[in-house]
Amino acid sequence: MNDRDVIRELKSLGAEQTRKTYLRHGVGDKVFGVSYAQLGKLQKKIKVDHGLAGKLWATGFHEAQILAAMIADPAQMSAKEIDTWARSVSNYMQSDALAGLVSKTRFAAATAEKWTRSNDEWIGSAGWQVLSWLAQRDATLPDSFFLSYLETIENKIHEAMNRVRYAMNGALIGIGSRNIKLEKKALAVAAKIGKVKVDHGDTACKTPDAASYIRKTAAYKMAKAARG
């Protein structure tokens, strides 16, 4: 499939009710209303196609960009391409998708360090999400890598931009779920910051309680270890 084929397919799969749902979640007008289930089927059909991914992201259509992040090859992503994609992110769904992709690239740690300092809400949000993925996926990073971020969360989460607050809260959960040492430190931070308030607009979304999620993850790991 080429980019024109994919766009035609996305247009045909669009549903007005799904489109309205996306609009409530802050997605702009360039949206067809294609469900994630349908995007998943397209991903399985296309598999990995990095050249196509770049063309789809450049269209600016919401679902095309989500699909682009799903079929892109992390090994082929350059630092320049990552930043180019980031500059066009305009909602949290795109931020989530891009963060998931970037977390699998060799630039993940450097990108997290850069983006978490950004004054752009969506780039900043993506940076904290990449950090959360790193805490869960990259065993090569020392615990010390994450300590300064815990300090930043403790001191700055309540003054951060709306979706950045949400992503910082997610990063706190991710870091706290990495190992016992960081679990204790993250729980201490969660206790100090208290409830994190995020405006989710006209949606049913809620902000997870970090301490509860960290403890649930720890309990799950213990139960899994006990089962062998």
C-alpha positions as CSV (number, residue, x, y, z in Angstrom):
1,M,0.0,0.0,0.0
2,N,1.1,3.6,-0.7
3,D,0.1,6.7,1.3
4,R,-2.8,7.4,-1.1
5,D,-4.1,3.9,-0.7
6,V,-4.0,4.2,3.1
7,I,-5.7,7.6,3.2
8,R,-8.5,6.2,1.0
9,E,-8.8,3.2,3.3
10,L,-9.0,5.4,6.4
11,K,-11.7,7.6,4.8
12,S,-13.7,4.5,4.1
13,L,-13.4,3.2,7.6
14,G,-14.3,6.5,9.3
15,A,-17.5,6.5,11.5
16,E,-19.1,9.8,12.6
17,Q,-19.6,8.6,16.2
18,T,-16.0,7.7,16.5
19,R,-15.1,11.1,15.0
20,K,-17.2,12.9,17.6
21,T,-15.5,10.9,20.3
22,Y,-12.1,12.0,19.1
23,L,-13.2,15.6,18.9
24,R,-14.2,15.5,22.5
25,H,-10.7,14.3,23.3
26,G,-9.1,17.3,21.7
27,V,-8.3,16.0,18.2
28,G,-8.5,18.6,15.5
29,D,-10.6,18.7,12.4
30,K,-8.3,16.5,10.3
31,V,-9.8,13.3,11.6
32,F,-11.8,10.5,9.9
33,G,-13.2,8.7,12.9
34,V,-11.3,5.4,12.5
35,S,-11.2,3.2,15.7
36,Y,-8.0,1.9,17.2
37,A,-9.3,-1.7,16.4
38,Q,-9.4,-0.8,12.7
39,L,-6.0,0.9,12.9
40,G,-4.6,-2.3,14.5
41,K,-5.9,-4.4,11.6
42,L,-4.2,-2.0,9.1
43,Q,-1.0,-2.3,11.1
44,K,-1.1,-6.1,10.8
45,K,-1.7,-5.7,7.1
46,I,1.1,-3.3,6.5
47,K,3.5,-4.6,9.2
48,V,6.6,-2.3,9.3
49,D,7.1,0.2,6.5
50,H,9.2,3.2,7.6
51,G,9.0,5.1,4.4
52,L,5.2,4.9,4.3
53,A,5.2,5.9,8.0
54,G,7.0,9.2,7.2
55,K,4.6,10.0,4.4
56,L,1.5,9.2,6.5
57,W,2.8,11.4,9.4
58,A,3.3,14.3,6.9
59,T,-0.4,14.2,5.9
60,G,-1.4,15.7,9.2
61,F,-4.5,13.5,9.4
62,H,-4.9,12.2,12.9
63,E,-5.4,8.5,12.2
64,A,-2.7,8.6,9.6
65,Q,-0.2,9.9,12.2
66,I,-1.3,7.3,14.8
67,L,-0.9,4.5,12.2
68,A,2.5,6.0,11.2
69,A,3.7,5.6,14.8
70,M,2.5,2.0,14.7
71,I,4.3,0.9,11.5
72,A,7.5,3.0,11.8
73,D,10.7,1.2,12.4
74,P,12.4,2.5,15.6
75,A,15.8,1.4,14.3
76,Q,15.4,3.7,11.3
77,M,14.2,6.8,13.2
78,S,16.8,9.6,13.3
79,A,17.0,12.3,15.9
80,K,16.0,14.9,13.3
81,E,13.0,12.8,12.2
82,I,11.9,12.4,15.8
83,D,12.0,16.2,16.4
84,T,10.2,16.9,13.1
85,W,7.3,14.6,14.0
86,A,7.2,16.1,17.5
87,R,6.7,19.6,16.2
88,S,3.4,18.6,14.5
89,V,1.9,16.9,17.6
90,S,-1.3,18.7,18.6
91,N,-3.1,16.4,21.0
92,Y,-2.4,13.8,23.7
93,M,-3.3,10.8,21.5
94,Q,-0.6,11.7,19.1
95,S,1.8,12.4,22.0
96,D,1.1,9.0,23.4
97,A,1.7,7.3,20.1
98,L,4.9,9.2,19.4
99,A,6.3,8.5,22.9
100,G,5.7,4.8,22.5
101,L,7.7,4.8,19.3
102,V,10.5,7.0,20.5
103,S,10.9,4.9,23.6
104,K,12.0,2.0,21.3
105,T,14.7,4.1,19.6
106,R,18.4,4.5,20.5
107,F,17.6,8.2,21.2
108,A,15.1,7.5,23.9
109,A,17.0,8.6,26.9
110,A,18.5,11.7,25.2
111,T,15.0,12.6,23.9
112,A,13.4,12.2,27.3
113,E,16.0,14.5,28.8
114,K,15.4,17.1,26.1
115,W,11.6,16.9,25.9
116,T,10.9,16.9,29.6
117,R,12.3,20.4,29.7
118,S,10.2,21.6,26.8
119,N,7.7,24.5,27.2
120,D,5.4,22.9,24.6
121,E,2.6,21.0,26.3
122,W,2.6,18.1,23.9
123,I,6.3,17.7,23.5
124,G,6.7,18.0,27.3
125,S,4.0,15.4,27.8
126,A,5.7,13.0,25.3
127,G,9.0,13.4,27.1
128,W,7.6,12.3,30.4
129,Q,5.9,9.4,28.7
130,V,9.1,8.3,27.1
131,L,10.7,8.4,30.6
132,S,8.0,6.2,31.9
133,W,8.6,3.7,29.1
134,L,12.3,3.8,29.8
135,A,11.7,3.0,33.5
136,Q,9.8,-0.1,32.4
137,R,11.8,-1.3,29.4
138,D,15.5,-0.2,29.7
139,A,17.3,-2.3,32.3
140,T,20.7,-0.8,31.3
141,L,19.9,2.6,32.8
142,P,21.1,3.0,36.4
143,D,18.6,4.0,39.1
144,S,20.4,7.3,39.4
145,F,19.2,8.3,36.0
146,F,15.6,8.5,37.3
147,L,16.3,10.2,40.7
148,S,16.5,13.8,39.4
149,Y,13.2,13.2,37.6
150,L,11.5,12.2,40.8
151,E,12.8,15.4,42.4
152,T,11.4,17.4,39.5
153,I,8.0,15.7,39.8
154,E,7.9,16.4,43.5
155,N,8.8,20.1,43.0
156,K,7.1,21.0,39.8
157,I,4.2,18.7,39.0
158,H,1.4,21.0,40.3
159,E,2.7,24.0,38.3
160,A,3.2,22.1,35.0
161,M,0.9,22.3,32.0
162,N,-2.3,20.2,32.1
163,R,-1.3,17.2,30.0
164,V,2.3,17.4,31.2
165,R,1.0,17.0,34.8
166,Y,-0.8,13.8,33.6
167,A,2.4,12.5,32.0
168,M,4.5,13.3,35.0
169,N,2.1,11.4,37.1
170,G,2.4,8.5,34.7
171,A,6.2,8.7,34.9
172,L,6.0,8.6,38.7
173,I,4.1,5.3,38.3
174,G,6.5,4.0,35.8
175,I,9.6,4.8,37.9
176,G,8.0,3.5,41.0
177,S,7.2,0.2,39.3
178,R,10.8,-0.3,38.2
179,N,12.3,-1.9,41.3
180,I,11.9,-1.9,45.1
181,K,14.4,0.9,45.7
182,L,12.7,3.3,43.3
183,E,9.3,2.1,44.5
184,K,10.0,3.4,48.0
185,K,11.3,6.7,46.7
186,A,8.4,7.1,44.3
187,L,5.8,6.4,47.0
188,A,7.4,9.1,49.2
189,V,7.1,11.5,46.3
190,A,3.5,10.5,45.7
191,A,2.7,11.1,49.4
192,K,4.2,14.6,49.3
193,I,2.5,15.8,46.1
194,G,-0.9,14.3,47.0
195,K,-3.8,14.4,44.4
196,V,-2.8,15.4,40.9
197,K,-5.6,17.4,39.2
198,V,-5.9,17.2,35.4
199,D,-8.6,18.6,33.2
200,H,-9.8,15.8,31.0
201,G,-12.5,18.0,29.3
202,D,-15.7,16.4,28.2
203,T,-14.6,12.8,28.7
204,A,-14.8,10.1,31.3
205,C,-11.0,9.9,31.6
206,K,-9.5,10.1,35.1
207,T,-6.1,10.7,36.5
208,P,-4.7,7.5,38.2
209,D,-3.6,7.7,41.8
210,A,0.1,7.0,41.6
211,A,0.6,5.4,45.0
212,S,-2.2,2.9,44.4
213,Y,-0.9,1.9,40.9
214,I,2.6,1.5,42.2
215,R,1.5,-0.8,45.0
216,K,-0.8,-2.8,42.7
217,T,2.2,-3.3,40.3
218,A,4.4,-4.4,43.2
219,A,1.8,-6.9,44.4
220,Y,1.3,-8.3,40.9
221,K,5.1,-8.8,40.6
222,M,5.3,-10.5,43.9
223,A,2.4,-12.8,43.0
224,K,3.9,-13.6,39.7
225,A,7.3,-14.4,41.3
226,A,5.6,-16.7,43.8
227,R,4.0,-18.6,41.0
228,G,7.4,-19.2,39.5
